[in-house]
Amino acid sequence: MAFEVPRGGRKYLVAKGSVALEGVSLTVASIRGREATIALIPFTLQHTTLGQARAGVRLNLEYDILAKYVEALLQSGKHGEEDKEQD
């Protein structure tokens, strides 16, 4: 299954990383530009709402929280350097 990543969201995805669609935790198979793909097994299709998903339908997308933590740490590091310069 392929899906379009909202603007600004690409930075939170990595191949073989985690993403959740409609609350289902999945592994990102590949990323190309703003399109990401996931591999769905029959069990997942049968036991989640993803089996009814159709092209053009909006789905809830949640990024792996670890990516957001890394971003926050990198930003706090930048701010930390600025704070040292001001002291």
C-alpha positions in Angstrom: 0.0 0.0 0.0 1.3 3.4 -0.9 0.4 6.7 0.7 1.2 10.3 0.3 3.1 11.9 3.2 1.9 15.4 4.3 4.2 18.3 3.6 6.9 18.5 6.3 6.3 14.9 7.4 8.9 13.2 5.2 11.7 14.0 7.7 10.0 11.7 10.2 10.1 8.6 8.0 12.9 6.2 7.3 12.8 2.9 5.4 12.3 0.0 7.8 11.2 2.5 10.4 7.8 2.6 12.1 4.6 4.5 11.2 1.0 4.1 12.2 -1.9 4.2 9.8 -5.4 4.3 11.3 -3.8 3.3 14.6 -2.1 0.2 13.1 1.7 0.1 13.7 3.5 -0.8 10.5 6.9 -0.8 8.9 7.8 1.5 6.1 8.9 -0.5 3.1 10.2 2.3 1.0 10.1 6.1 0.5 10.2 8.0 -2.7 9.7 11.7 -2.5 6.5 12.2 -0.6 5.2 8.7 -1.3 5.8 6.0 1.2 4.9 2.3 1.0 4.1 -0.3 3.5 3.7 -4.0 3.1 0.4 -5.4 4.4 0.0 -9.1 5.3 -3.4 -10.8 4.9 -4.0 -10.9 8.7 -3.6 -7.1 9.0 -6.0 -6.6 6.0 -8.6 -8.9 7.6 -8.4 -7.6 11.1 -8.1 -3.8 10.7 -9.8 -1.1 8.7 -6.9 -1.0 6.3 -8.5 -3.7 4.2 -11.3 -1.3 3.3 -9.0 1.7 2.5 -9.3 3.0 -1.0 -7.3 5.4 -3.2 -7.9 9.0 -2.4 -9.4 8.4 1.1 -7.6 10.2 3.9 -6.1 8.1 6.7 -4.8 9.0 10.1 -1.0 9.0 10.0 1.2 9.0 13.1 4.9 9.2 12.9 7.3 7.2 15.1 7.7 9.1 18.3 11.5 8.4 18.3 11.9 10.6 15.3 10.2 13.5 17.1 12.5 12.9 20.1 15.6 13.0 17.9 14.4 16.2 16.3 13.8 17.8 19.7 17.2 16.7 21.0 18.9 18.2 17.9 17.0 21.4 18.3 17.8 21.7 22.0 21.4 21.1 21.2 21.3 24.1 18.8 19.7 26.2 21.5 22.2 25.0 24.0 25.0 26.3 21.9 23.3 29.6 21.6 22.7 29.8 25.3 26.5 29.2 25.9 27.4 32.1 23.6 25.1 34.5 25.4 26.6 33.6 28.9 
